[in-house]
Amino acid sequence: MKKALSALFALVVLAGCSKKPVETPAVTPEPAPAVSAPAAPAPVSDALLFPQKAMERAPAVYKARFSTTKGDFVVEVHRDWAPNGADRFYNLVKVGFFDGEVFFRAVEGFMVQFGLNGSPDVNGVWRQAAIADDPAAGQSNKRGFITFATAGPNTRTTQVFINYADNGRLDSMGFTPFGQVVEGMDVVDALYKGYGDAPPNGRGPDQGRIQMEGNSYLKRDFPLLDSVKTAQLLP
């Protein structure tokens, strides 16, 4: 039986005779109202509050190390695969955007998604800083490849996902990989998946509430989720 399409997570039903809905790593178009008042946000670096200043061109190839609560993994990025995505990811790592973030959507056999900051103020400014789409450049959403999530054409901002399986069906939907995990895929595999997807397909967090409440919501209601300790560019 086909599941109802979710407005928050853009479940797309395959055309033809397939009965199974295809999940996509979408972002929530608009934040949902907070159910409870968020805690006072911790102070954040000025660099995180000005996306317009984080516009440096990335090297042709670079690596970033993510130290997480499960261990370390390394992403290697190729600018010729997706120049806009590679530049955005480079600048996000450089300004410390991912530090302290939670892997808020981890679905067994599909992907793990992250890229919502722990501060609602930071999320608010970056939601207005979308980048243009990158055309497909011959790379596919294979296992271990990393790609920006999207809510539609030219809406990529900060959310990314790492494929747990070969998700080639996403290639024609605007999901253009910009890099791949070259070390520590076992760490990525070990990230906590017990909550599953967001409702109605699982018990995971609501993206709108993450946007509005940040890590206070995640740490309170989803304490088992893993997180990024630090992310840094490698020489």
VEXMIMI-158165 format. One record per residue (C-alpha): residue number from 1; residue in three letters; z, x, y. Coordinates in Angstrom, 2 decimals, padded with zeros to 5 digits. Each point is the difference from the previous one (the first is absolute). Layout:
# residues N
<site><k>NUM</k><r>ALA</r><zz>Z</zz><xx>X</xx><yy>Y</yy></site>
...
//
This chain:
# residues 235
<site><k>1</k><r>MET</r><zz>000.00</zz><xx>000.00</xx><yy>000.00</yy></site>
<site><k>2</k><r>LYS</r><zz>-000.87</zz><xx>001.28</xx><yy>003.44</yy></site>
<site><k>3</k><r>LYS</r><zz>002.96</zz><xx>000.74</xx><yy>002.24</yy></site>
<site><k>4</k><r>ALA</r><zz>000.12</zz><xx>-001.37</xx><yy>003.52</yy></site>
<site><k>5</k><r>LEU</r><zz>-001.32</zz><xx>002.36</xx><yy>002.64</yy></site>
<site><k>6</k><r>SER</r><zz>002.80</zz><xx>001.59</xx><yy>001.99</yy></site>
<site><k>7</k><r>ALA</r><zz>-000.49</zz><xx>000.07</xx><yy>003.77</yy></site>
<site><k>8</k><r>LEU</r><zz>002.25</zz><xx>003.01</xx><yy>000.29</yy></site>
<site><k>9</k><r>PHE</r><zz>-001.50</zz><xx>002.12</xx><yy>-002.72</yy></site>
<site><k>10</k><r>ALA</r><zz>-003.63</zz><xx>-001.15</xx><yy>-000.13</yy></site>
<site><k>11</k><r>LEU</r><zz>-000.51</zz><xx>-000.57</xx><yy>-003.71</yy></site>
<site><k>12</k><r>VAL</r><zz>-003.74</zz><xx>-000.17</xx><yy>-000.55</yy></site>
<site><k>13</k><r>VAL</r><zz>-001.46</zz><xx>-001.88</xx><yy>-002.99</yy></site>
<site><k>14</k><r>LEU</r><zz>-002.94</zz><xx>001.70</xx><yy>-001.67</yy></site>
<site><k>15</k><r>ALA</r><zz>-003.28</zz><xx>-001.87</xx><yy>000.14</yy></site>
<site><k>16</k><r>GLY</r><zz>-001.62</zz><xx>-001.15</xx><yy>-003.19</yy></site>
<site><k>17</k><r>CYS</r><zz>001.80</zz><xx>-001.05</xx><yy>-003.13</yy></site>
<site><k>18</k><r>SER</r><zz>003.12</zz><xx>002.17</xx><yy>000.42</yy></site>
<site><k>19</k><r>LYS</r><zz>003.24</zz><xx>-001.96</xx><yy>-000.04</yy></site>
<site><k>20</k><r>LYS</r><zz>002.26</zz><xx>002.82</xx><yy>001.17</yy></site>
<site><k>21</k><r>PRO</r><zz>000.76</zz><xx>000.57</xx><yy>003.69</yy></site>
<site><k>22</k><r>VAL</r><zz>-000.54</zz><xx>003.48</xx><yy>001.38</yy></site>
<site><k>23</k><r>GLU</r><zz>002.84</zz><xx>001.38</xx><yy>002.09</yy></site>
<site><k>24</k><r>THR</r><zz>-000.91</zz><xx>001.99</xx><yy>003.08</yy></site>
<site><k>25</k><r>PRO</r><zz>002.23</zz><xx>002.42</xx><yy>001.94</yy></site>
<site><k>26</k><r>ALA</r><zz>-000.19</zz><xx>-002.11</xx><yy>003.15</yy></site>
<site><k>27</k><r>VAL</r><zz>002.21</zz><xx>000.09</xx><yy>003.04</yy></site>
<site><k>28</k><r>THR</r><zz>001.60</zz><xx>-003.09</xx><yy>001.47</yy></site>
<site><k>29</k><r>PRO</r><zz>-002.13</zz><xx>-001.25</xx><yy>002.92</yy></site>
<site><k>30</k><r>GLU</r><zz>003.00</zz><xx>-001.10</xx><yy>002.07</yy></site>
<site><k>31</k><r>PRO</r><zz>003.73</zz><xx>000.70</xx><yy>-000.48</yy></site>
<site><k>32</k><r>ALA</r><zz>002.05</zz><xx>-002.92</xx><yy>-001.26</yy></site>
<site><k>33</k><r>PRO</r><zz>003.05</zz><xx>-001.08</xx><yy>002.01</yy></site>
<site><k>34</k><r>ALA</r><zz>003.15</zz><xx>001.86</xx><yy>-000.98</yy></site>
<site><k>35</k><r>VAL</r><zz>002.32</zz><xx>-002.13</xx><yy>-002.10</yy></site>
<site><k>36</k><r>SER</r><zz>003.05</zz><xx>001.88</xx><yy>001.17</yy></site>
<site><k>37</k><r>ALA</r><zz>000.63</zz><xx>002.09</xx><yy>003.08</yy></site>
<site><k>38</k><r>PRO</r><zz>-000.95</zz><xx>003.65</xx><yy>-000.64</yy></site>
<site><k>39</k><r>ALA</r><zz>002.56</zz><xx>002.71</xx><yy>000.39</yy></site>
<site><k>40</k><r>ALA</r><zz>-000.21</zz><xx>002.21</xx><yy>003.07</yy></site>
<site><k>41</k><r>PRO</r><zz>-002.77</zz><xx>002.54</xx><yy>-000.69</yy></site>
<site><k>42</k><r>ALA</r><zz>000.82</zz><xx>003.67</xx><yy>-000.16</yy></site>
<site><k>43</k><r>PRO</r><zz>-001.43</zz><xx>002.20</xx><yy>002.80</yy></site>
<site><k>44</k><r>VAL</r><zz>-003.53</zz><xx>001.16</xx><yy>-000.70</yy></site>
<site><k>45</k><r>SER</r><zz>-002.04</zz><xx>002.93</xx><yy>001.20</yy></site>
<site><k>46</k><r>ASP</r><zz>-002.19</zz><xx>-000.60</xx><yy>003.05</yy></site>
<site><k>47</k><r>ALA</r><zz>-002.96</zz><xx>001.30</xx><yy>-002.02</yy></site>
<site><k>48</k><r>LEU</r><zz>000.26</zz><xx>-003.05</xx><yy>-002.24</yy></site>
<site><k>49</k><r>LEU</r><zz>-000.26</zz><xx>-002.43</xx><yy>002.89</yy></site>
<site><k>50</k><r>PHE</r><zz>-003.31</zz><xx>001.15</xx><yy>001.46</yy></site>
<site><k>51</k><r>PRO</r><zz>-002.85</zz><xx>-000.35</xx><yy>-002.51</yy></site>
<site><k>52</k><r>GLN</r><zz>-002.51</zz><xx>000.75</xx><yy>002.75</yy></site>
<site><k>53</k><r>LYS</r><zz>001.30</zz><xx>003.57</xx><yy>000.11</yy></site>
<site><k>54</k><r>ALA</r><zz>-000.34</zz><xx>000.52</xx><yy>-003.77</yy></site>
<site><k>55</k><r>MET</r><zz>-003.76</zz><xx>000.48</xx><yy>000.03</yy></site>
<site><k>56</k><r>GLU</r><zz>-000.46</zz><xx>003.56</xx><yy>-001.26</yy></site>
<site><k>57</k><r>ARG</r><zz>-003.05</zz><xx>000.72</xx><yy>-002.14</yy></site>
<site><k>58</k><r>ALA</r><zz>001.02</zz><xx>000.95</xx><yy>-003.54</yy></site>
<site><k>59</k><r>PRO</r><zz>-001.22</zz><xx>003.12</xx><yy>-001.81</yy></site>
<site><k>60</k><r>ALA</r><zz>-002.91</zz><xx>-000.43</xx><yy>-002.40</yy></site>
<site><k>61</k><r>VAL</r><zz>002.46</zz><xx>000.23</xx><yy>-002.92</yy></site>
<site><k>62</k><r>TYR</r><zz>003.79</zz><xx>-000.04</xx><yy>000.21</yy></site>
<site><k>63</k><r>LYS</r><zz>003.06</zz><xx>-000.72</xx><yy>-002.12</yy></site>
<site><k>64</k><r>ALA</r><zz>003.21</zz><xx>-001.90</xx><yy>000.64</yy></site>
<site><k>65</k><r>ARG</r><zz>003.17</zz><xx>000.22</xx><yy>-002.05</yy></site>
<site><k>66</k><r>PHE</r><zz>002.13</zz><xx>-003.13</xx><yy>-000.43</yy></site>
<site><k>67</k><r>SER</r><zz>003.59</zz><xx>000.58</xx><yy>-001.06</yy></site>
<site><k>68</k><r>THR</r><zz>001.35</zz><xx>-003.23</xx><yy>-001.45</yy></site>
<site><k>69</k><r>THR</r><zz>003.06</zz><xx>-001.35</xx><yy>-001.75</yy></site>
<site><k>70</k><r>LYS</r><zz>-001.83</zz><xx>000.62</xx><yy>-003.29</yy></site>
<site><k>71</k><r>GLY</r><zz>-001.35</zz><xx>003.47</xx><yy>000.79</yy></site>
<site><k>72</k><r>ASP</r><zz>-002.98</zz><xx>001.51</xx><yy>001.81</yy></site>
<site><k>73</k><r>PHE</r><zz>-003.70</zz><xx>-000.75</xx><yy>-000.05</yy></site>
<site><k>74</k><r>VAL</r><zz>-002.90</zz><xx>001.56</xx><yy>001.92</yy></site>
<site><k>75</k><r>VAL</r><zz>-002.99</zz><xx>-001.81</xx><yy>001.47</yy></site>
<site><k>76</k><r>GLU</r><zz>-003.24</zz><xx>001.87</xx><yy>000.69</yy></site>
<site><k>77</k><r>VAL</r><zz>-002.15</zz><xx>-001.61</xx><yy>002.69</yy></site>
<site><k>78</k><r>HIS</r><zz>-003.75</zz><xx>000.47</xx><yy>000.49</yy></site>
<site><k>79</k><r>ARG</r><zz>-001.18</zz><xx>-000.94</xx><yy>003.45</yy></site>
<site><k>80</k><r>ASP</r><zz>-003.62</zz><xx>-000.48</xx><yy>-001.10</yy></site>
<site><k>81</k><r>TRP</r><zz>001.12</zz><xx>-002.81</xx><yy>-002.33</yy></site>
<site><k>82</k><r>ALA</r><zz>001.40</zz><xx>-002.11</xx><yy>002.86</yy></site>
<site><k>83</k><r>PRO</r><zz>000.23</zz><xx>001.74</xx><yy>003.40</yy></site>
<site><k>84</k><r>ASN</r><zz>001.91</zz><xx>-002.72</xx><yy>001.84</yy></site>
<site><k>85</k><r>GLY</r><zz>002.45</zz><xx>-000.49</xx><yy>-002.85</yy></site>
<site><k>86</k><r>ALA</r><zz>000.50</zz><xx>003.76</xx><yy>-000.43</yy></site>
<site><k>87</k><r>ASP</r><zz>000.71</zz><xx>000.46</xx><yy>003.71</yy></site>
<site><k>88</k><r>ARG</r><zz>002.47</zz><xx>-002.90</xx><yy>000.10</yy></site>
<site><k>89</k><r>PHE</r><zz>001.88</zz><xx>001.19</xx><yy>-003.10</yy></site>
<site><k>90</k><r>TYR</r><zz>000.16</zz><xx>003.55</xx><yy>001.40</yy></site>
<site><k>91</k><r>ASN</r><zz>001.57</zz><xx>-001.22</xx><yy>003.23</yy></site>
<site><k>92</k><r>LEU</r><zz>002.41</zz><xx>-002.35</xx><yy>-001.75</yy></site>
<site><k>93</k><r>VAL</r><zz>001.33</zz><xx>002.86</xx><yy>-002.11</yy></site>
<site><k>94</k><r>LYS</r><zz>000.12</zz><xx>002.35</xx><yy>002.99</yy></site>
<site><k>95</k><r>VAL</r><zz>002.15</zz><xx>-002.32</xx><yy>002.15</yy></site>
<site><k>96</k><r>GLY</r><zz>002.36</zz><xx>-000.81</xx><yy>-002.88</yy></site>
<site><k>97</k><r>PHE</r><zz>-001.06</zz><xx>-003.62</xx><yy>-000.38</yy></site>
<site><k>98</k><r>PHE</r><zz>000.59</zz><xx>-000.08</xx><yy>-003.77</yy></site>
<site><k>99</k><r>ASP</r><zz>003.45</zz><xx>001.63</xx><yy>000.05</yy></site>
<site><k>100</k><r>GLY</r><zz>002.59</zz><xx>-002.41</xx><yy>-001.37</yy></site>
<site><k>101</k><r>GLU</r><zz>-002.56</zz><xx>-002.63</xx><yy>-000.98</yy></site>
<site><k>102</k><r>VAL</r><zz>000.34</zz><xx>-002.17</xx><yy>-003.08</yy></site>
<site><k>103</k><r>PHE</r><zz>-002.63</zz><xx>-000.49</xx><yy>-002.71</yy></site>
<site><k>104</k><r>PHE</r><zz>000.18</zz><xx>-003.74</xx><yy>000.53</yy></site>
<site><k>105</k><r>ARG</r><zz>-002.73</zz><xx>-001.26</xx><yy>-002.33</yy></site>
<site><k>106</k><r>ALA</r><zz>-000.31</zz><xx>001.60</xx><yy>-003.44</yy></site>
<site><k>107</k><r>VAL</r><zz>-001.95</zz><xx>-001.91</xx><yy>-002.62</yy></site>
<site><k>108</k><r>GLU</r><zz>-000.25</zz><xx>001.31</xx><yy>-003.55</yy></site>
<site><k>109</k><r>GLY</r><zz>-003.58</zz><xx>000.83</xx><yy>-000.96</yy></site>
<site><k>110</k><r>PHE</r><zz>-001.30</zz><xx>-000.63</xx><yy>003.53</yy></site>
<site><k>111</k><r>MET</r><zz>001.30</zz><xx>002.03</xx><yy>002.95</yy></site>
<site><k>112</k><r>VAL</r><zz>002.98</zz><xx>001.01</xx><yy>002.16</yy></site>
<site><k>113</k><r>GLN</r><zz>-000.11</zz><xx>-000.81</xx><yy>003.71</yy></site>
<site><k>114</k><r>PHE</r><zz>001.94</zz><xx>001.47</xx><yy>002.93</yy></site>
<site><k>115</k><r>GLY</r><zz>-000.46</zz><xx>000.65</xx><yy>003.72</yy></site>
<site><k>116</k><r>LEU</r><zz>002.35</zz><xx>-002.41</xx><yy>001.77</yy></site>
<site><k>117</k><r>ASN</r><zz>002.48</zz><xx>001.91</xx><yy>002.10</yy></site>
<site><k>118</k><r>GLY</r><zz>003.74</zz><xx>-000.55</xx><yy>-000.22</yy></site>
<site><k>119</k><r>SER</r><zz>000.09</zz><xx>-000.88</xx><yy>003.71</yy></site>
<site><k>120</k><r>PRO</r><zz>-001.34</zz><xx>-003.39</xx><yy>001.18</yy></site>
<site><k>121</k><r>ASP</r><zz>-000.81</zz><xx>001.56</xx><yy>003.39</yy></site>
<site><k>122</k><r>VAL</r><zz>-002.23</zz><xx>002.59</xx><yy>-001.62</yy></site>
<site><k>123</k><r>ASN</r><zz>-001.72</zz><xx>-002.58</xx><yy>-002.17</yy></site>
<site><k>124</k><r>GLY</r><zz>-000.69</zz><xx>-002.11</xx><yy>003.07</yy></site>
<site><k>125</k><r>VAL</r><zz>-001.90</zz><xx>002.66</xx><yy>001.93</yy></site>
<site><k>126</k><r>TRP</r><zz>-002.02</zz><xx>001.24</xx><yy>-002.96</yy></site>
<site><k>127</k><r>ARG</r><zz>-001.13</zz><xx>-003.50</xx><yy>-000.95</yy></site>
<site><k>128</k><r>GLN</r><zz>-002.03</zz><xx>000.06</xx><yy>003.20</yy></site>
<site><k>129</k><r>ALA</r><zz>-001.64</zz><xx>003.35</xx><yy>-000.84</yy></site>
<site><k>130</k><r>ALA</r><zz>-002.63</zz><xx>-000.90</xx><yy>-002.59</yy></site>
<site><k>131</k><r>ILE</r><zz>-002.74</zz><xx>002.46</xx><yy>-000.93</yy></site>
<site><k>132</k><r>ALA</r><zz>-003.63</zz><xx>-000.74</xx><yy>-000.81</yy></site>
<site><k>133</k><r>ASP</r><zz>-001.04</zz><xx>-000.31</xx><yy>-003.62</yy></site>
<site><k>134</k><r>ASP</r><zz>-001.55</zz><xx>002.95</xx><yy>-001.84</yy></site>
<site><k>135</k><r>PRO</r><zz>-003.14</zz><xx>-000.67</xx><yy>-002.02</yy></site>
<site><k>136</k><r>ALA</r><zz>000.16</zz><xx>000.72</xx><yy>-003.70</yy></site>
<site><k>137</k><r>ALA</r><zz>-000.79</zz><xx>003.67</xx><yy>-000.64</yy></site>
<site><k>138</k><r>GLY</r><zz>-000.38</zz><xx>000.11</xx><yy>-003.75</yy></site>
<site><k>139</k><r>GLN</r><zz>003.71</zz><xx>000.05</xx><yy>-000.87</yy></site>
<site><k>140</k><r>SER</r><zz>001.62</zz><xx>-002.77</xx><yy>-002.01</yy></site>
<site><k>141</k><r>ASN</r><zz>003.50</zz><xx>-001.45</xx><yy>-000.26</yy></site>
<site><k>142</k><r>LYS</r><zz>000.74</zz><xx>001.91</xx><yy>-003.17</yy></site>
<site><k>143</k><r>ARG</r><zz>003.44</zz><xx>000.77</xx><yy>-001.31</yy></site>
<site><k>144</k><r>GLY</r><zz>001.84</zz><xx>002.30</xx><yy>002.40</yy></site>
<site><k>145</k><r>PHE</r><zz>-002.31</zz><xx>-000.62</xx><yy>002.96</yy></site>
<site><k>146</k><r>ILE</r><zz>001.57</zz><xx>-001.08</xx><yy>003.30</yy></site>
<site><k>147</k><r>THR</r><zz>-001.49</zz><xx>-002.59</xx><yy>002.34</yy></site>
<site><k>148</k><r>PHE</r><zz>000.95</zz><xx>-001.98</xx><yy>003.10</yy></site>
<site><k>149</k><r>ALA</r><zz>000.95</zz><xx>-003.64</xx><yy>-000.46</yy></site>
<site><k>150</k><r>THR</r><zz>-001.77</zz><xx>-002.51</xx><yy>002.21</yy></site>
<site><k>151</k><r>ALA</r><zz>000.16</zz><xx>-003.60</xx><yy>001.19</yy></site>
<site><k>152</k><r>GLY</r><zz>-003.76</zz><xx>-000.16</xx><yy>000.59</yy></site>
<site><k>153</k><r>PRO</r><zz>-002.69</zz><xx>001.98</xx><yy>001.83</yy></site>
<site><k>154</k><r>ASN</r><zz>001.30</zz><xx>002.68</xx><yy>002.37</yy></site>
<site><k>155</k><r>THR</r><zz>003.69</zz><xx>-000.86</xx><yy>-000.46</yy></site>
<site><k>156</k><r>ARG</r><zz>001.36</zz><xx>003.17</xx><yy>-001.62</yy></site>
<site><k>157</k><r>THR</r><zz>003.15</zz><xx>001.30</xx><yy>001.67</yy></site>
<site><k>158</k><r>THR</r><zz>002.72</zz><xx>001.78</xx><yy>-002.01</yy></site>
<site><k>159</k><r>GLN</r><zz>000.25</zz><xx>-001.52</xx><yy>-003.47</yy></site>
<site><k>160</k><r>VAL</r><zz>-001.41</zz><xx>001.94</xx><yy>-002.94</yy></site>
<site><k>161</k><r>PHE</r><zz>000.02</zz><xx>-000.38</xx><yy>-003.76</yy></site>
<site><k>162</k><r>ILE</r><zz>-000.36</zz><xx>002.29</xx><yy>-003.00</yy></site>
<site><k>163</k><r>ASN</r><zz>-001.90</zz><xx>-001.40</xx><yy>-002.95</yy></site>
<site><k>164</k><r>TYR</r><zz>001.82</zz><xx>-000.10</xx><yy>-003.33</yy></site>
<site><k>165</k><r>ALA</r><zz>-003.20</zz><xx>-000.92</xx><yy>-001.84</yy></site>
<site><k>166</k><r>ASP</r><zz>-003.74</zz><xx>000.15</xx><yy>000.55</yy></site>
<site><k>167</k><r>ASN</r><zz>-000.43</zz><xx>-002.79</xx><yy>002.56</yy></site>
<site><k>168</k><r>GLY</r><zz>-003.70</zz><xx>000.38</xx><yy>000.65</yy></site>
<site><k>169</k><r>ARG</r><zz>-000.30</zz><xx>-003.70</xx><yy>000.80</yy></site>
<site><k>170</k><r>LEU</r><zz>001.64</zz><xx>000.79</xx><yy>003.35</yy></site>
<site><k>171</k><r>ASP</r><zz>-002.79</zz><xx>002.36</xx><yy>001.07</yy></site>
<site><k>172</k><r>SER</r><zz>-002.26</zz><xx>-002.77</xx><yy>001.29</yy></site>
<site><k>173</k><r>MET</r><zz>002.84</zz><xx>-001.73</xx><yy>001.88</yy></site>
<site><k>174</k><r>GLY</r><zz>000.40</zz><xx>002.58</xx><yy>002.75</yy></site>
<site><k>175</k><r>PHE</r><zz>002.56</zz><xx>002.22</xx><yy>-001.77</yy></site>
<site><k>176</k><r>THR</r><zz>-001.34</zz><xx>003.54</xx><yy>000.49</yy></site>
<site><k>177</k><r>PRO</r><zz>002.09</zz><xx>002.79</xx><yy>-001.58</yy></site>
<site><k>178</k><r>PHE</r><zz>000.78</zz><xx>002.97</xx><yy>002.25</yy></site>
<site><k>179</k><r>GLY</r><zz>001.88</zz><xx>002.22</xx><yy>-002.45</yy></site>
<site><k>180</k><r>GLN</r><zz>001.68</zz><xx>000.33</xx><yy>-003.35</yy></site>
<site><k>181</k><r>VAL</r><zz>003.28</zz><xx>001.08</xx><yy>-001.53</yy></site>
<site><k>182</k><r>VAL</r><zz>-000.52</zz><xx>003.53</xx><yy>-001.32</yy></site>
<site><k>183</k><r>GLU</r><zz>003.60</zz><xx>000.76</xx><yy>-000.98</yy></site>
<site><k>184</k><r>GLY</r><zz>002.83</zz><xx>-002.24</xx><yy>-001.15</yy></site>
<site><k>185</k><r>MET</r><zz>-001.82</zz><xx>-003.08</xx><yy>-001.23</yy></site>
<site><k>186</k><r>ASP</r><zz>002.84</zz><xx>-000.34</xx><yy>-002.49</yy></site>
<site><k>187</k><r>VAL</r><zz>002.31</zz><xx>-000.46</xx><yy>003.00</yy></site>
<site><k>188</k><r>VAL</r><zz>-002.26</zz><xx>-002.74</xx><yy>001.38</yy></site>
<site><k>189</k><r>ASP</r><zz>000.01</zz><xx>-001.66</xx><yy>-003.42</yy></site>
<site><k>190</k><r>ALA</r><zz>003.81</zz><xx>000.08</xx><yy>-000.06</yy></site>
<site><k>191</k><r>LEU</r><zz>000.49</zz><xx>-001.89</xx><yy>003.29</yy></site>
<site><k>192</k><r>TYR</r><zz>002.04</zz><xx>-003.17</xx><yy>-000.53</yy></site>
<site><k>193</k><r>LYS</r><zz>-002.13</zz><xx>-003.02</xx><yy>-000.94</yy></site>
<site><k>194</k><r>GLY</r><zz>002.66</zz><xx>-002.41</xx><yy>-001.19</yy></site>
<site><k>195</k><r>TYR</r><zz>-000.44</zz><xx>-002.50</xx><yy>002.84</yy></site>
<site><k>196</k><r>GLY</r><zz>-003.75</zz><xx>-000.26</xx><yy>-000.55</yy></site>
<site><k>197</k><r>ASP</r><zz>-002.30</zz><xx>-001.47</xx><yy>002.60</yy></site>
<site><k>198</k><r>ALA</r><zz>001.03</zz><xx>-002.21</xx><yy>002.90</yy></site>
<site><k>199</k><r>PRO</r><zz>000.47</zz><xx>-003.73</xx><yy>-000.64</yy></site>
<site><k>200</k><r>PRO</r><zz>-001.53</zz><xx>-002.07</xx><yy>-001.46</yy></site>
<site><k>201</k><r>ASN</r><zz>-001.11</zz><xx>002.70</xx><yy>-002.45</yy></site>
<site><k>202</k><r>GLY</r><zz>003.26</zz><xx>001.94</xx><yy>-000.17</yy></site>
<site><k>203</k><r>ARG</r><zz>003.44</zz><xx>000.52</xx><yy>001.54</yy></site>
<site><k>204</k><r>GLY</r><zz>-000.95</zz><xx>002.72</xx><yy>002.46</yy></site>
<site><k>205</k><r>PRO</r><zz>000.50</zz><xx>000.22</xx><yy>003.76</yy></site>
<site><k>206</k><r>ASP</r><zz>-001.80</zz><xx>-002.06</xx><yy>002.62</yy></site>
<site><k>207</k><r>GLN</r><zz>-002.14</zz><xx>002.14</xx><yy>002.31</yy></site>
<site><k>208</k><r>GLY</r><zz>000.71</zz><xx>-002.17</xx><yy>003.01</yy></site>
<site><k>209</k><r>ARG</r><zz>003.73</zz><xx>000.54</xx><yy>-000.34</yy></site>
<site><k>210</k><r>ILE</r><zz>-000.50</zz><xx>003.75</xx><yy>-000.41</yy></site>
<site><k>211</k><r>GLN</r><zz>-001.97</zz><xx>-000.02</xx><yy>003.25</yy></site>
<site><k>212</k><r>MET</r><zz>002.73</zz><xx>-001.93</xx><yy>001.81</yy></site>
<site><k>213</k><r>GLU</r><zz>003.15</zz><xx>001.49</xx><yy>-001.59</yy></site>
<site><k>214</k><r>GLY</r><zz>-001.03</zz><xx>003.41</xx><yy>-001.33</yy></site>
<site><k>215</k><r>ASN</r><zz>002.09</zz><xx>001.89</xx><yy>-002.51</yy></site>
<site><k>216</k><r>SER</r><zz>003.10</zz><xx>-002.12</xx><yy>000.60</yy></site>
<site><k>217</k><r>TYR</r><zz>-001.71</zz><xx>-002.83</xx><yy>-001.91</yy></site>
<site><k>218</k><r>LEU</r><zz>-001.29</zz><xx>002.24</xx><yy>-002.78</yy></site>
<site><k>219</k><r>LYS</r><zz>003.22</zz><xx>001.91</xx><yy>-000.57</yy></site>
<site><k>220</k><r>ARG</r><zz>002.05</zz><xx>-003.20</xx><yy>-000.02</yy></site>
<site><k>221</k><r>ASP</r><zz>-002.19</zz><xx>-002.22</xx><yy>-002.18</yy></site>
<site><k>222</k><r>PHE</r><zz>-001.98</zz><xx>002.54</xx><yy>-002.06</yy></site>
<site><k>223</k><r>PRO</r><zz>002.36</zz><xx>002.94</xx><yy>-000.52</yy></site>
<site><k>224</k><r>LEU</r><zz>-001.76</zz><xx>001.35</xx><yy>-003.08</yy></site>
<site><k>225</k><r>LEU</r><zz>-003.28</zz><xx>000.79</xx><yy>001.73</yy></site>
<site><k>226</k><r>ASP</r><zz>-000.86</zz><xx>003.68</xx><yy>000.37</yy></site>
<site><k>227</k><r>SER</r><zz>-000.75</zz><xx>001.59</xx><yy>003.35</yy></site>
<site><k>228</k><r>VAL</r><zz>-001.51</zz><xx>003.00</xx><yy>001.75</yy></site>
<site><k>229</k><r>LYS</r><zz>002.53</zz><xx>002.59</xx><yy>001.12</yy></site>
<site><k>230</k><r>THR</r><zz>-002.49</zz><xx>002.08</xx><yy>001.98</yy></site>
<site><k>231</k><r>ALA</r><zz>-003.77</zz><xx>000.49</xx><yy>000.20</yy></site>
<site><k>232</k><r>GLN</r><zz>-001.48</zz><xx>003.18</xx><yy>001.37</yy></site>
<site><k>233</k><r>LEU</r><zz>-003.36</zz><xx>001.67</xx><yy>000.37</yy></site>
<site><k>234</k><r>LEU</r><zz>-000.46</zz><xx>003.11</xx><yy>-002.12</yy></site>
<site><k>235</k><r>PRO</r><zz>-001.44</zz><xx>003.24</xx><yy>001.42</yy></site>
//
